[in-house]
Every structure is written in C-alpha cells, then in structure tokens.
C-alpha cells in the first residue's frame, strides 16, 4: 500500500523566499505554490506587442504598463499572481517593502492558453475582482482574433465586450486609449483549423 504525503502548505514569506531563487515563476494560492506553464511564441508576441503599444500610448499620461515579472497581491483571496501585462494609474503601491508585488493595478491583461483559459475566466477573475483599484480585465486569445474586455461598472457588476476580427480597435474604458487589434496581433500566426 502506498500513501501520498499531503500537499505542503507554504506561508507567503516562504513563497517569496523561494521565488527569489527559483528558475521559473510560480503563483501562490492559499498556501500552495503553483508553477506557471511556459509560454508559446504567439503568447510572447501578443504580450510583447501589447506592452510596446501601451508603453508608447501611455507616455505622459501618468499611467504605466508592465509586463510579466511584477506580481499582483490579492489579499482577500490569499493569492499572488503574475499577469501577462498590467497597467497602473499614478504611482505603484507595493506590498510592504517589496518592489516586485503590486497592490494597485487598474488594468490586468491575460493572454489565454488552452491549459489556463478556464481558470483565467473563472477563479482568477473572481479573485481579481476583489482588488479595489482594478477597472478592466482583458483576455486575449492566442489561437484566433478574439478578445474579451470586462469593465467594472460598480462593486458588483462588470460589463463584457467581445472583440472579433471586424473590430478595428480595442478601446479601454478606464483610459482615453484605443489600440489597433491588427497591431496587437502583428506577426502572430494562427494554427490551421
């Protein structure tokens, strides 16, 4: 008879210590450390294109864009995540004395993969909604031109807008900003149907 050990429970301090020396990033969920999957070429191109477009468009606005390596703290759900791209309006607010863990994202953007799309649309969005500063959550499909934009209406309600090939621009509701969808998907090759 074989037995399996119960999953290990980590404190946030243990998680942060492990992340400092880890070769690959992991998220923290209620004491569990969840390794992040590797990205694809399309995933990388979309996130990179978006970051470059946002960085140029936000210059001088008081808002900033960040890509991949900044963690977001979600205290009410005991989670730390790494969004693909995030935006902050004004100065970043950090967790304690850390300069790698953000408390005040205004826009979070995830590039969907087959293995994470249900989580990104479900539990992850549920957790992200608890962040008071968050105004928009955008999901970008890497396998076809398809975006889902969730915009905060009030503390309990979010509006969903879906973008597909005919729409020319992704228009942010929390900023006076629009990005050409064709530029977002520049150099992205979709798999054959």
GROMACS elastic network, one bead per residue, 0.5 to 0.9 nm:
[ bonds ]
;  ai    aj funct       b0    kb
    4     7     6  0.87572   500
    5     8     6  0.82872   500
    6     9     6  0.89309   500
    7    32     6  0.77484   500
    8    31     6  0.78462   500
    8    32     6  0.69762   500
    8    33     6  0.87534   500
    9    30     6  0.81493   500
    9    32     6  0.57602   500
    9    33     6  0.83317   500
   10    13     6  0.79898   500
   10    14     6  0.58858   500
   10    15     6  0.63081   500
   10    28     6  0.87020   500
   10    30     6  0.83840   500
   10    32     6  0.62274   500
   10    33     6  0.74318   500
   11    14     6  0.51838   500
   11    15     6  0.62959   500
   11    16     6  0.87416   500
   11    30     6  0.86765   500
   11    31     6  0.58834   500
   11    32     6  0.87384   500
   12    16     6  0.61508   500
   12    17     6  0.86005   500
   12    28     6  0.77364   500
   12    30     6  0.89850   500
   12    31     6  0.72364   500
   12    78     6  0.87433   500
   12    79     6  0.89678   500
   12    80     6  0.88832   500
   13    16     6  0.51909   500
   13    17     6  0.62396   500
   13    18     6  0.86946   500
   14    17     6  0.51215   500
   14    18     6  0.62144   500
   14    19     6  0.86306   500
   15    18     6  0.51530   500
   15    19     6  0.61271   500
   15    20     6  0.87759   500
   15    26     6  0.87714   500
   15    27     6  0.87567   500
   15    28     6  0.71458   500
   15    31     6  0.83792   500
   15    32     6  0.88122   500
   15    33     6  0.72041   500
   16    19     6  0.50595   500
   16    20     6  0.63888   500
   17    20     6  0.53917   500
   17    21     6  0.72593   500
   17    22     6  0.89133   500
   18    21     6  0.57189   500
   18    22     6  0.59636   500
   19    23     6  0.82421   500
   19    24     6  0.80883   500
   19    25     6  0.66477   500
   19    26     6  0.72195   500
   20    23     6  0.88660   500
   21    24     6  0.89198   500
   22    25     6  0.66933   500
   22    26     6  0.85063   500
   24    35     6  0.73079   500
   24    36     6  0.73657   500
   24    37     6  0.89150   500
   24    38     6  0.88782   500
   25    34     6  0.87622   500
   25    35     6  0.63198   500
   25    36     6  0.59945   500
   25    37     6  0.88437   500
   25    69     6  0.84783   500
   25    82     6  0.82421   500
   26    33     6  0.61802   500
   26    34     6  0.52280   500
   26    36     6  0.52319   500
   26    37     6  0.88766   500
   26    80     6  0.88522   500
   26    81     6  0.79146   500
   26    82     6  0.81345   500
   27    32     6  0.82696   500
   27    33     6  0.58025   500
   27    34     6  0.50953   500
   27    35     6  0.63777   500
   27    36     6  0.69194   500
   27    71     6  0.85009   500
   27    79     6  0.74023   500
   27    80     6  0.56087   500
   27    81     6  0.50290   500
   27    82     6  0.68712   500
   28    31     6  0.64556   500
   28    32     6  0.57160   500
   28    34     6  0.61541   500
   28    35     6  0.88572   500
   28    78     6  0.77523   500
   28    79     6  0.52108   500
   28    80     6  0.50204   500
   28    81     6  0.67753   500
   29    32     6  0.51327   500
   29    33     6  0.64575   500
   29    34     6  0.72896   500
   29    77     6  0.78493   500
   29    78     6  0.61782   500
   29    80     6  0.68537   500
   29    81     6  0.85112   500
   30    33     6  0.85027   500
   30    77     6  0.73931   500
   30    78     6  0.51840   500
   30    79     6  0.62596   500
   31    78     6  0.78711   500
   31    79     6  0.84349   500
   36    39     6  0.89589   500
   36    82     6  0.88633   500
   37   115     6  0.85067   500
   37   116     6  0.88878   500
   39    42     6  0.81440   500
   39    43     6  0.58450   500
   39    44     6  0.64431   500
   39   113     6  0.84207   500
   40    43     6  0.50277   500
   40    44     6  0.61687   500
   40    45     6  0.85739   500
   40   113     6  0.86640   500
   41    44     6  0.51670   500
   41    45     6  0.61200   500
   41    46     6  0.86245   500
   41   188     6  0.81335   500
   42    45     6  0.50790   500
   42    46     6  0.60577   500
   42    47     6  0.85091   500
   42   142     6  0.59101   500
   42   143     6  0.79572   500
   42   185     6  0.85946   500
   42   187     6  0.83704   500
   42   188     6  0.55734   500
   42   189     6  0.70503   500
   42   190     6  0.80800   500
   43    46     6  0.53740   500
   43    47     6  0.61944   500
   43    48     6  0.84663   500
   43   111     6  0.61932   500
   43   112     6  0.77988   500
   43   113     6  0.78494   500
   43   141     6  0.87180   500
   43   142     6  0.60229   500
   43   188     6  0.87814   500
   44    47     6  0.52895   500
   44    48     6  0.59127   500
   44    49     6  0.83818   500
   44   111     6  0.87999   500
   45    48     6  0.50634   500
   45    49     6  0.58460   500
   45    50     6  0.83829   500
   45   184     6  0.85325   500
   45   185     6  0.76692   500
   45   186     6  0.77728   500
   45   187     6  0.72747   500
   45   188     6  0.66809   500
   46    49     6  0.51263   500
   46    50     6  0.60404   500
   46    51     6  0.85175   500
   46   111     6  0.73896   500
   46   140     6  0.82397   500
   46   142     6  0.73648   500
   46   184     6  0.60215   500
   46   185     6  0.59156   500
   46   186     6  0.76968   500
   46   187     6  0.87262   500
   46   188     6  0.73204   500
   47    50     6  0.51780   500
   47    51     6  0.61142   500
   47    52     6  0.86427   500
   47    67     6  0.74298   500
   47    68     6  0.84462   500
   47    84     6  0.64039   500
   47    85     6  0.66543   500
   47   109     6  0.86831   500
   47   110     6  0.82845   500
   47   111     6  0.69380   500
   47   184     6  0.83136   500
   48    51     6  0.51457   500
   48    52     6  0.61550   500
   48    53     6  0.85622   500
   48    67     6  0.77911   500
   48    85     6  0.87929   500
   48   184     6  0.87531   500
   49    52     6  0.52332   500
   49    53     6  0.61352   500
   49    54     6  0.85536   500
   49   183     6  0.71886   500
   49   184     6  0.54933   500
   49   185     6  0.73865   500
   49   186     6  0.72406   500
   50    53     6  0.51358   500
   50    54     6  0.60191   500
   50    55     6  0.84372   500
   50    85     6  0.78163   500
   50   179     6  0.85090   500
   50   183     6  0.82144   500
   50   184     6  0.56333   500
   50   185     6  0.86569   500
   51    54     6  0.51314   500
   51    55     6  0.59255   500
   51    56     6  0.85918   500
   51    65     6  0.65208   500
   51    66     6  0.69184   500
   51    67     6  0.64077   500
   51    85     6  0.67376   500
   51    86     6  0.87001   500
   52    55     6  0.51895   500
   52    56     6  0.63338   500
   52    57     6  0.86106   500
   52    65     6  0.88145   500
   53    56     6  0.54334   500
   53    57     6  0.61324   500
   53    58     6  0.85613   500
   53   179     6  0.72671   500
   53   183     6  0.80848   500
   53   184     6  0.77977   500
   54    58     6  0.57881   500
   54    59     6  0.84537   500
   54    64     6  0.79829   500
   54    65     6  0.62181   500
   54    87     6  0.86310   500
   54   177     6  0.88754   500
   54   179     6  0.80588   500
   55    58     6  0.54100   500
   55    59     6  0.63756   500
   55    64     6  0.68304   500
   55    65     6  0.58121   500
   55    66     6  0.82945   500
   56    59     6  0.56011   500
   57    60     6  0.85704   500
   57    61     6  0.84050   500
   57   177     6  0.74235   500
   57   178     6  0.87214   500
   57   179     6  0.85845   500
   58    61     6  0.53763   500
   58    62     6  0.73904   500
   58    63     6  0.59403   500
   58    64     6  0.62895   500
   58    65     6  0.76477   500
   58   177     6  0.82763   500
   59    62     6  0.75650   500
   59    63     6  0.76893   500
   59    64     6  0.77447   500
   60    63     6  0.77982   500
   61    64     6  0.81502   500
   61    89     6  0.85768   500
   61    90     6  0.88769   500
   62    88     6  0.86406   500
   62    89     6  0.61542   500
   62    90     6  0.53159   500
   62    91     6  0.80119   500
   63    87     6  0.68442   500
   63    88     6  0.55337   500
   63    90     6  0.55633   500
   63    91     6  0.80554   500
   63   175     6  0.88911   500
   64    86     6  0.83711   500
   64    87     6  0.54813   500
   64    88     6  0.53810   500
   64    89     6  0.65298   500
   64    90     6  0.77127   500
   64    91     6  0.86261   500
   64    92     6  0.89164   500
   65    85     6  0.70422   500
   65    86     6  0.57279   500
   65    88     6  0.65885   500
   66    69     6  0.79198   500
   66    70     6  0.72090   500
   66    84     6  0.84862   500
   66    85     6  0.56644   500
   66    86     6  0.53686   500
   66    87     6  0.62511   500
   66    88     6  0.82847   500
   67    70     6  0.70904   500
   67    83     6  0.76762   500
   67    84     6  0.58077   500
   67    86     6  0.65390   500
   67    87     6  0.89364   500
   68    71     6  0.80205   500
   68    82     6  0.61047   500
   68    83     6  0.59654   500
   68    85     6  0.58698   500
   68    86     6  0.81751   500
   69    82     6  0.65403   500
   69    83     6  0.81332   500
   69    84     6  0.81655   500
   69    85     6  0.89485   500
   69   100     6  0.76509   500
   70    81     6  0.85414   500
   70    82     6  0.61557   500
   70    83     6  0.76309   500
   70    85     6  0.88493   500
   70    86     6  0.85146   500
   70    99     6  0.85382   500
   70   100     6  0.52368   500
   70   101     6  0.59852   500
   70   102     6  0.69098   500
   71    80     6  0.62584   500
   71    81     6  0.54217   500
   71    83     6  0.72149   500
   71   100     6  0.59722   500
   71   102     6  0.60733   500
   71   103     6  0.89522   500
   72    79     6  0.82603   500
   72    80     6  0.55153   500
   72    81     6  0.52965   500
   72    82     6  0.62327   500
   72    83     6  0.74203   500
   72   100     6  0.84117   500
   72   101     6  0.54075   500
   72   103     6  0.61853   500
   72   104     6  0.81607   500
   72   105     6  0.76284   500
   73    78     6  0.80700   500
   73    79     6  0.62872   500
   73    81     6  0.68975   500
   73    94     6  0.88245   500
   73    95     6  0.73194   500
   73   101     6  0.62111   500
   73   102     6  0.60290   500
   73   103     6  0.55890   500
   73   104     6  0.86715   500
   73   131     6  0.85697   500
   74    77     6  0.56943   500
   74    78     6  0.60753   500
   74    79     6  0.51205   500
   74    80     6  0.60035   500
   74    81     6  0.79510   500
   74   103     6  0.76198   500
   74   127     6  0.67813   500
   74   128     6  0.69058   500
   74   130     6  0.73239   500
   74   131     6  0.65334   500
   75    79     6  0.63569   500
   75    80     6  0.81416   500
   75   130     6  0.86416   500
   75   131     6  0.84306   500
   76    79     6  0.79630   500
   76   127     6  0.78060   500
   76   130     6  0.68750   500
   76   131     6  0.83174   500
   77    80     6  0.88697   500
   77   127     6  0.59837   500
   77   128     6  0.88282   500
   77   130     6  0.80374   500
   79   127     6  0.80160   500
   80   101     6  0.81482   500
   81   124     6  0.88630   500
   82    85     6  0.84960   500
   83    86     6  0.64700   500
   83   108     6  0.64319   500
   83   109     6  0.64023   500
   83   110     6  0.59291   500
   83   111     6  0.87853   500
   84   108     6  0.78092   500
   84   109     6  0.60137   500
   84   110     6  0.51287   500
   84   111     6  0.65683   500
   85   107     6  0.83519   500
   85   108     6  0.61731   500
   85   109     6  0.51186   500
   85   110     6  0.67057   500
   85   111     6  0.86485   500
   86   105     6  0.64398   500
   86   106     6  0.75201   500
   86   107     6  0.55016   500
   86   109     6  0.59333   500
   86   110     6  0.87277   500
   87   104     6  0.89857   500
   87   105     6  0.57897   500
   87   106     6  0.57189   500
   87   108     6  0.65718   500
   87   109     6  0.85751   500
   88    91     6  0.72414   500
   88    92     6  0.64911   500
   88   104     6  0.65798   500
   88   106     6  0.51553   500
   88   107     6  0.68938   500
   88   133     6  0.88399   500
   89    92     6  0.77963   500
   89   104     6  0.82188   500
   89   105     6  0.75349   500
   89   106     6  0.63133   500
   89   107     6  0.88404   500
   91   104     6  0.87963   500
   92   102     6  0.66812   500
   92   103     6  0.75376   500
   92   104     6  0.65129   500
   92   105     6  0.80139   500
   93    99     6  0.87709   500
   93   101     6  0.84564   500
   93   102     6  0.58546   500
   93   103     6  0.54017   500
   93   104     6  0.58401   500
   93   105     6  0.87889   500
   94    97     6  0.68976   500
   94    98     6  0.60718   500
   94    99     6  0.59587   500
   94   100     6  0.73566   500
   94   101     6  0.56165   500
   94   103     6  0.56027   500
   94   104     6  0.79742   500
   95    98     6  0.56513   500
   95    99     6  0.75807   500
   95   100     6  0.82316   500
   95   101     6  0.56473   500
   95   102     6  0.62789   500
   95   103     6  0.62824   500
   96    99     6  0.85647   500
   96   101     6  0.87414   500
   98   101     6  0.60750   500
   98   102     6  0.85891   500
   99   102     6  0.76304   500
  102   105     6  0.68981   500
  103   131     6  0.78911   500
  103   133     6  0.82873   500
  104   131     6  0.74467   500
  104   132     6  0.76914   500
  104   133     6  0.53593   500
  104   134     6  0.71576   500
  105   108     6  0.67584   500
  105   131     6  0.79569   500
  105   132     6  0.89021   500
  105   133     6  0.60380   500
  105   134     6  0.56362   500
  105   135     6  0.83587   500
  106   131     6  0.89043   500
  106   132     6  0.87573   500
  106   133     6  0.53245   500
  106   135     6  0.52246   500
  106   136     6  0.66148   500
  106   137     6  0.86940   500
  106   174     6  0.79852   500
  107   133     6  0.85940   500
  107   134     6  0.58621   500
  107   135     6  0.59270   500
  107   137     6  0.58159   500
  107   138     6  0.77024   500
  107   174     6  0.81735   500
  108   128     6  0.84721   500
  108   134     6  0.75623   500
  108   135     6  0.85776   500
  108   136     6  0.64982   500
  108   138     6  0.63847   500
  108   139     6  0.87056   500
  109   136     6  0.83155   500
  109   137     6  0.58058   500
  109   139     6  0.58790   500
  109   140     6  0.75569   500
  110   120     6  0.74081   500
  110   137     6  0.80041   500
  110   138     6  0.63840   500
  110   139     6  0.50528   500
  110   140     6  0.63219   500
  110   141     6  0.88653   500
  111   117     6  0.85429   500
  111   138     6  0.84543   500
  111   139     6  0.58353   500
  111   141     6  0.60546   500
  111   142     6  0.65929   500
  112   115     6  0.83297   500
  112   116     6  0.64980   500
  112   117     6  0.51385   500
  112   118     6  0.88827   500
  112   120     6  0.73813   500
  112   139     6  0.64369   500
  112   140     6  0.57981   500
  112   141     6  0.51619   500
  112   142     6  0.62930   500
  112   143     6  0.86726   500
  113   116     6  0.53836   500
  113   117     6  0.55746   500
  113   141     6  0.73997   500
  113   142     6  0.69966   500
  113   143     6  0.83673   500
  114   117     6  0.57352   500
  114   118     6  0.82046   500
  115   118     6  0.77045   500
  115   119     6  0.83845   500
  116   119     6  0.52824   500
  116   120     6  0.59753   500
  116   121     6  0.86248   500
  117   120     6  0.50131   500
  117   121     6  0.61416   500
  117   122     6  0.84342   500
  117   139     6  0.87336   500
  117   141     6  0.88052   500
  118   121     6  0.52195   500
  118   122     6  0.58967   500
  118   123     6  0.82086   500
  118   124     6  0.89418   500
  119   123     6  0.54924   500
  119   124     6  0.57638   500
  119   125     6  0.79714   500
  120   123     6  0.67489   500
  120   124     6  0.50169   500
  120   125     6  0.61065   500
  120   139     6  0.79161   500
  121   124     6  0.65655   500
  121   125     6  0.57015   500
  121   126     6  0.82945   500
  121   139     6  0.79756   500
  122   125     6  0.54815   500
  122   126     6  0.62299   500
  122   127     6  0.88186   500
  123   127     6  0.62295   500
  123   128     6  0.86056   500
  124   127     6  0.51392   500
  124   128     6  0.61013   500
  124   129     6  0.86077   500
  125   129     6  0.60170   500
  125   130     6  0.88817   500
  125   137     6  0.77997   500
  126   129     6  0.53735   500
  126   130     6  0.71551   500
  127   130     6  0.56494   500
  127   131     6  0.76818   500
  128   131     6  0.56461   500
  128   134     6  0.74690   500
  128   137     6  0.82858   500
  129   132     6  0.75636   500
  129   134     6  0.69589   500
  129   135     6  0.87350   500
  129   137     6  0.87239   500
  129   152     6  0.85926   500
  129   155     6  0.84339   500
  129   156     6  0.87241   500
  130   133     6  0.89015   500
  130   134     6  0.81613   500
  130   155     6  0.86615   500
  131   134     6  0.55901   500
  132   135     6  0.82586   500
  132   155     6  0.83221   500
  134   137     6  0.77212   500
  134   152     6  0.77441   500
  135   150     6  0.83877   500
  135   151     6  0.59185   500
  135   152     6  0.51135   500
  135   153     6  0.83040   500
  135   173     6  0.81586   500
  135   174     6  0.63240   500
  136   149     6  0.69893   500
  136   150     6  0.55843   500
  136   152     6  0.61412   500
  136   158     6  0.87588   500
  136   172     6  0.78830   500
  136   173     6  0.75268   500
  136   174     6  0.71007   500
  137   148     6  0.82032   500
  137   149     6  0.59745   500
  137   150     6  0.50871   500
  137   151     6  0.65960   500
  137   152     6  0.85341   500
  138   147     6  0.70293   500
  138   148     6  0.56374   500
  138   150     6  0.61400   500
  138   151     6  0.85002   500
  139   146     6  0.84723   500
  139   147     6  0.56225   500
  139   148     6  0.50824   500
  139   149     6  0.65245   500
  139   150     6  0.84592   500
  140   145     6  0.80281   500
  140   146     6  0.62821   500
  140   148     6  0.66318   500
  140   149     6  0.87497   500
  141   144     6  0.59704   500
  141   145     6  0.64733   500
  141   146     6  0.53780   500
  141   147     6  0.61404   500
  141   148     6  0.85368   500
  142   145     6  0.73721   500
  142   146     6  0.81178   500
  142   185     6  0.84983   500
  142   188     6  0.80620   500
  142   189     6  0.89755   500
  142   190     6  0.75510   500
  143   146     6  0.84036   500
  143   188     6  0.89492   500
  143   189     6  0.82545   500
  143   190     6  0.53847   500
  143   191     6  0.64980   500
  144   164     6  0.86270   500
  144   165     6  0.86616   500
  144   189     6  0.89640   500
  144   190     6  0.61571   500
  144   191     6  0.82658   500
  145   163     6  0.78632   500
  145   164     6  0.55974   500
  145   165     6  0.56156   500
  145   181     6  0.82499   500
  145   182     6  0.89437   500
  145   185     6  0.76817   500
  145   190     6  0.88336   500
  146   162     6  0.71943   500
  146   163     6  0.56019   500
  146   165     6  0.71025   500
  147   161     6  0.82479   500
  147   162     6  0.56898   500
  147   164     6  0.66350   500
  147   170     6  0.84213   500
  148   160     6  0.67668   500
  148   161     6  0.58846   500
  148   163     6  0.63898   500
  149   159     6  0.78874   500
  149   160     6  0.56440   500
  149   161     6  0.51357   500
  149   162     6  0.62630   500
  149   163     6  0.79565   500
  149   170     6  0.85993   500
  149   172     6  0.84623   500
  150   158     6  0.59736   500
  150   159     6  0.54005   500
  150   161     6  0.65235   500
  150   162     6  0.88012   500
  151   157     6  0.86523   500
  151   158     6  0.53187   500
  151   159     6  0.51059   500
  151   160     6  0.66198   500
  151   161     6  0.81767   500
  151   172     6  0.85528   500
  151   173     6  0.68167   500
  151   174     6  0.80317   500
  152   155     6  0.74500   500
  152   156     6  0.82211   500
  152   157     6  0.63258   500
  152   159     6  0.64212   500
  152   173     6  0.89148   500
  152   174     6  0.89149   500
  153   156     6  0.76874   500
  153   157     6  0.53985   500
  153   158     6  0.52415   500
  153   159     6  0.66123   500
  154   157     6  0.53747   500
  154   158     6  0.71292   500
  155   158     6  0.83774   500
  163   166     6  0.79223   500
  163   167     6  0.61183   500
  163   168     6  0.88721   500
  163   169     6  0.84693   500
  163   170     6  0.74226   500
  163   181     6  0.87948   500
  164   167     6  0.59850   500
  164   168     6  0.89228   500
  164   181     6  0.89504   500
  165   168     6  0.76611   500
  165   181     6  0.81559   500
  165   182     6  0.86902   500
  167   170     6  0.78064   500
  167   180     6  0.88316   500
  167   181     6  0.75159   500
  168   179     6  0.84313   500
  168   180     6  0.57925   500
  168   181     6  0.58532   500
  168   182     6  0.72748   500
  169   178     6  0.59682   500
  169   179     6  0.52430   500
  169   181     6  0.51402   500
  169   182     6  0.80425   500
  170   177     6  0.84359   500
  170   178     6  0.54108   500
  170   179     6  0.51830   500
  170   180     6  0.63084   500
  170   181     6  0.61607   500
  171   175     6  0.85426   500
  171   176     6  0.80110   500
  171   177     6  0.60302   500
  171   179     6  0.65548   500
  171   180     6  0.87771   500
  172   175     6  0.56724   500
  172   176     6  0.67821   500
  172   177     6  0.55885   500
  172   178     6  0.60581   500
  172   179     6  0.83969   500
  173   176     6  0.72109   500
  173   177     6  0.79391   500
  174   177     6  0.83790   500
  175   178     6  0.86214   500
  179   182     6  0.86742   500
  179   183     6  0.74674   500
  179   184     6  0.74322   500
  180   183     6  0.52924   500
  180   184     6  0.64991   500
  180   185     6  0.89788   500
  181   185     6  0.63767   500
  181   186     6  0.85870   500
  182   185     6  0.52641   500
  182   186     6  0.60504   500
  183   187     6  0.87701   500
  184   188     6  0.88428   500
  185   188     6  0.53950   500
  185   189     6  0.85949   500
  186   189     6  0.87902   500
  190   193     6  0.86398   500
